């Protein structure tokens, strides 16, 4: 049921289609080229609508496969976004597989139509918990203290990331437990015009999140460190949660991760390899001394991933950015109207149902952030 003929690129999105009301003509699956573990793993998704079709984002240590025989244990973390459950408030099936087919499933409800536009879906994995986070809001958090297979897979970066679209008709055997099948519906009951389409966008700030030993580093905190995505060549210090990674002898940047080699999200004129050497001081060590005024370091090359006019300090997630046009932590300043703008992970033009009733006026979603960072798909194969 998975075929590259049902996927094409459109700008910065991968569009996956369900061609007809037959499961063998519906969707495909894509896999990351890197392993994942502890950290935040996110994907921009616009789900396909209608009964019988599912848009997924999941982490698995089993090659992305569902072992129907339940003969071998595996770990999997799921978003299963059923087109049959979309609406002004959409229900999303979340799941955690442990052991051999042990399912820990739970519905979450989000205050928007998941098929109407892009939203950011993420897994936030720590040593103790897994959270399902949508547009920056944690809708579900599970302790993994009693699930050594989950914590072990996370600590050893044994996961691969997957996205897919798939579907089932009345003539095909069901998939999953009864509660899942009953909620899914059937493709042949859909009133939507075919082909059905889903879209995926990858946050370029997280492309190529490396496994341990592949350029990853435990983030360190420096007093008065540079903001995310800003140069740290001289100070070697970054704000909390970010690490100073070296590109070459002339440039380094505060990032949440770094993969050695050429980064496709760099400006075209600066697509040279990153060596990803960690310049941040080790945890607990003293900050490096500031450069001597008498012998200033050479000016660094222009930042490859951020426009020269980008701001060094910005508003936090969901805060107003109408005047500064700057956001921290990789979010983007989106305009609602001439009188308001907000730092958000994504934005869909039109009225947002999650706004307070008195403020439900249309968003223009014009990007105000200098050199606004776009989303890409480099991690997919």
C-alpha positions in Angstrom: 0.0 0.0 0.0 3.0 2.3 0.2 4.2 3.8 -3.1 6.3 6.8 -4.1 3.9 7.4 -7.0 1.5 8.8 -4.4 3.9 11.5 -3.1 5.2 14.7 -4.6 7.0 17.8 -3.4 5.2 21.2 -3.5 7.5 23.9 -2.3 8.5 23.0 1.3 5.8 20.3 1.8 5.6 16.6 0.9 2.0 15.9 -0.4 0.8 12.4 0.0 -2.3 11.2 -1.7 -5.0 8.6 -1.3 -6.0 8.0 -4.9 -9.2 6.1 -4.6 -11.6 4.3 -2.2 -9.3 1.3 -2.1 -6.7 0.8 0.6 -4.1 -0.5 -1.9 -4.3 2.9 -3.7 -4.0 5.0 -0.5 -0.9 6.7 0.7 2.7 5.8 1.4 5.3 5.8 4.2 8.5 7.8 4.7 11.4 7.2 7.1 14.0 9.4 8.6 17.7 8.9 7.7 18.8 9.3 11.3 18.1 7.8 14.7 16.3 9.7 17.5 16.1 9.5 21.3 15.9 11.9 24.2 14.6 15.3 23.0 11.9 17.0 21.0 10.8 15.5 17.7 8.3 17.5 15.7 6.5 17.5 12.3 4.2 20.0 10.6 1.1 18.1 9.4 -2.1 18.8 7.5 -4.2 15.7 7.7 -6.3 14.0 5.1 -10.1 14.3 5.7 -12.8 11.7 5.6 -13.6 8.2 6.9 -11.2 5.3 6.4 -8.0 7.4 6.0 -5.3 8.0 8.6 -2.4 10.5 8.6 0.4 9.4 10.9 3.6 10.6 12.6 5.4 8.1 14.8 8.6 6.9 16.3 9.5 3.2 16.2 12.4 0.9 17.0 10.9 -1.8 14.7 11.5 -0.4 11.3 8.0 1.3 11.3 6.2 -2.1 11.1 3.2 -3.3 13.1 3.8 -6.9 14.2 0.3 -8.4 13.8 1.6 -11.7 15.1 2.6 -10.0 18.4 5.5 -12.4 18.5 8.3 -9.9 19.1 8.5 -6.9 21.4 8.9 -3.4 20.1 8.5 0.3 21.1 6.4 2.8 19.2 5.0 6.3 19.9 2.1 7.3 17.7 -0.1 10.1 16.4 -2.8 8.5 14.3 -4.9 11.3 12.9 -8.1 9.8 11.5 -9.9 11.7 8.8 -13.2 10.4 10.3 -12.5 12.4 13.5 -11.9 15.9 12.0 -14.0 18.9 12.8 -13.9 22.3 14.5 -12.6 20.2 17.4 -10.7 17.2 16.2 -10.0 13.9 18.1 -6.5 12.4 17.7 -5.6 8.8 18.6 -2.3 8.7 20.5 -0.6 5.5 21.5 2.5 4.0 23.1 3.4 0.4 22.3 5.5 -1.5 24.8 6.4 -5.2 25.2 4.7 -7.4 22.6 1.6 -5.5 21.3 0.8 -3.8 24.6 -1.0 -0.7 23.7 -1.3 2.4 25.9 -3.8 4.4 23.8 -5.6 7.7 24.6 -7.7 10.1 22.7 -6.7 13.8 22.8 -8.9 16.6 21.5 -7.5 19.7 19.8 -9.5 23.0 19.2 -9.1 23.0 15.4 -9.8 21.1 12.2 -6.7 19.0 11.6 -7.4 18.8 7.9 -7.8 22.6 7.4 -4.2 23.6 7.7 -0.7 22.8 9.1 -0.1 22.3 12.8 3.0 21.1 14.7 2.9 17.7 16.3 5.7 16.7 18.6 7.0 14.0 20.9 8.9 15.4 23.9 11.0 12.6 25.4 12.9 12.9 28.6 14.5 10.1 30.7 11.3 9.8 32.7 8.4 10.9 30.5 7.0 11.1 27.0 4.7 14.0 26.1 2.4 14.4 23.1 2.7 18.1 22.2 0.5 19.9 19.6 1.3 23.5 18.7 3.4 23.8 21.8 0.7 22.5 24.2 1.2 19.1 26.0 -2.1 17.2 25.7 -0.8 14.0 27.2 2.2 13.0 29.3 3.1 9.4 30.3 5.7 8.2 32.8 8.1 5.7 31.4 9.7 4.8 34.7 8.0 1.4 34.6 8.7 0.9 30.9 12.4 0.0 30.6 12.0 -0.8 26.9 10.8 2.8 26.2 13.4 4.5 28.4 16.1 2.2 27.0 15.2 3.0 23.4 15.1 6.7 24.1 18.5 6.7 25.9 20.2 4.7 23.2 18.6 6.7 20.4 17.0 3.6 18.9 14.0 5.3 17.3 13.5 6.2 13.6 10.9 8.8 12.7 8.1 7.9 10.3 5.2 9.7 8.5 2.6 7.9 6.5 -0.9 8.0 5.0 -2.9 4.8 4.8 -6.6 3.8 4.4 -9.0 0.9 4.6 -12.2 0.1 2.7 -15.1 -2.2 3.7 -13.7 -5.1 1.6 -10.4 -5.1 3.4 -9.5 -6.6 6.9 -9.5 -4.1 9.7 -6.4 -2.7 11.3 -5.8 -2.4 15.1 -7.9 -3.0 18.2 -11.7 -2.7 18.0 -11.8 0.8 19.5 -9.5 2.0 16.7 -11.3 0.2 13.9 -14.7 1.6 15.1 -13.4 5.2 15.1 -11.6 4.9 11.7 -14.6 4.3 9.4 -14.2 3.1 5.8 -12.9 4.7 2.6 -15.9 3.7 0.6 -18.1 5.8 3.0 -16.2 9.0 2.2 -18.1 11.9 0.6 -14.9 13.8 -0.1 -13.5 14.1 -3.6 -10.6 11.8 -4.4 -7.6 12.0 -4.4 -7.5 12.9 -0.7 -4.3 14.8 0.3 -2.2 15.1 3.4 0.9 17.3 3.8 4.1 17.1 5.8 6.6 19.8 6.6 9.8 19.4 8.6 11.1 22.1 10.9 14.6 22.9 9.4 15.9 23.7 12.9 15.6 20.0 13.7 16.7 18.4 10.5 19.2 15.7 11.0 19.0 15.4 14.7 22.0 13.2 15.4 22.4 10.1 17.5 25.0 10.2 20.3 28.5 10.3 18.7 27.2 12.0 15.5 27.8 15.6 16.6 25.2 15.7 19.4 26.0 17.4 22.6 24.3 18.0 26.0 23.2 21.6 25.9 25.1 23.9 28.3 24.0 27.2 29.7 26.2 30.3 29.7 25.4 33.6 31.4 24.4 36.2 28.8 24.7 33.6 26.0 23.8 34.2 22.3 20.1 33.6 21.3 19.1 30.6 19.2 20.4 30.6 15.6 22.8 33.5 16.3 26.6 33.6 16.0 28.5 32.3 19.0 32.0 32.2 17.5 33.5 34.6 20.0 31.5 34.0 23.2 31.1 30.2 22.7 28.0 30.6 24.9 24.3 30.1 24.2 21.0 30.7 26.0 19.7 27.7 28.0 18.9 24.6 26.0 21.2 25.4 23.0 24.8 24.6 22.2 27.4 26.5 20.3 28.3 24.3 17.2 31.2 25.3 14.9 30.6 25.4 11.1 34.2 26.3 10.2 37.1 28.4 11.4 35.0 31.6 10.7 31.5 30.8 12.0 29.6 29.0 14.8 26.0 29.1 15.7 23.7 28.4 18.7 21.6 25.4 17.7 19.7 22.6 19.4 21.5 19.9 17.4 24.0 19.7 14.5 24.8 17.1 11.9 28.2 17.2 10.2 28.1 18.1 6.4 26.2 20.5 4.2 22.9 21.8 5.6 20.3 22.3 3.0 18.7 25.1 5.0 21.8 27.3 4.8 21.7 30.3 2.5 22.6 29.2 -1.1 25.8 31.3 -1.0 27.0 29.6 2.3 26.3 25.9 1.7 29.7 24.7 2.9 30.1 21.8 5.3 29.6 22.1 9.1 32.1 20.2 11.3 29.7 20.5 14.3 32.5 20.8 16.8 31.1 21.8 20.2 32.5 25.1 21.4 30.2 25.5 24.4 32.1 25.0 27.7 31.5 21.7 29.4 28.7 21.7 32.1 30.1 23.1 35.3 33.2 24.7 33.7 34.0 28.4 33.7 33.0 30.5 30.8 35.8 31.3 28.4 37.2 34.8 28.8 35.9 37.5 26.5 38.2 38.3 23.5 40.8 40.9 24.3 39.8 44.4 23.0 43.3 44.9 21.8 43.2 41.8 19.6 39.7 41.4 18.3 38.9 38.2 16.4 38.3 38.5 12.6 34.7 39.3 11.7 32.7 36.0 11.1 31.3 35.1 7.8 27.6 36.0 7.3 25.3 33.7 9.2 24.2 31.0 6.8 20.8 30.2 8.2 19.6 33.6 9.5 19.0 36.8 7.6 21.5 39.5 8.6 18.6 41.7 9.8 17.4 38.9 12.2 17.0 40.0 15.8 19.2 38.7 18.6 16.5 38.6 21.3 12.8 37.9 20.7 9.5 37.3 22.4 8.6 33.9 23.7 6.1 31.4 22.2 2.5 32.8 22.0 3.7 36.3 23.0 3.1 39.5 21.0 5.8 40.4 18.5 3.9 43.3 16.7 6.7 45.8 17.3 9.9 43.8 17.7 9.0 41.2 14.9 11.4 38.9 16.7 10.8 35.5 18.4 12.9 33.3 20.5 13.4 29.5 20.4 12.8 29.0 16.6 9.2 30.2 16.5 8.0 32.7 13.9 6.3 36.1 14.2 3.0 35.9 12.3 0.7 38.8 11.7 -2.9 38.6 12.6 -3.9 42.2 11.6 -2.4 45.6 11.4 -2.7 45.7 15.2 -1.4 42.4 16.4 1.2 39.7 15.7 2.2 36.6 17.7 5.2 34.2 18.0 3.8 30.9 16.9 5.1 27.5 15.6 2.8 27.7 12.6 -0.1 29.8 11.3 -3.2 29.1 9.1 -4.8 32.1 7.4 -8.4 32.8 8.5 -10.3 32.7 11.8 -8.7 30.6 14.6 -11.3 28.8 16.7 -8.9 28.7 19.7 -8.9 32.5 19.9 -11.1 34.1 22.5 -14.6 34.7 21.1 -14.2 38.5 21.2 -11.0 38.2 19.2 -12.1 35.7 16.5 -11.1 37.9 13.5 -9.1 36.6 10.5 -5.3 36.0 10.7 -3.3 37.1 7.7 -0.4 34.9 8.8 2.1 37.2 7.0 5.6 36.4 8.3 7.1 39.4 10.1 10.2 37.7 11.4 13.4 38.9 9.6 14.5 36.2 7.2 11.6 34.0 8.4 12.8 30.4 8.7 10.8 28.1 6.5 10.1 24.4 6.9 11.7 21.7 4.8 11.8 18.0 4.2 15.4 17.1 4.1 15.0 14.3 6.6 12.7 12.3 4.5 13.6 9.5 2.0 
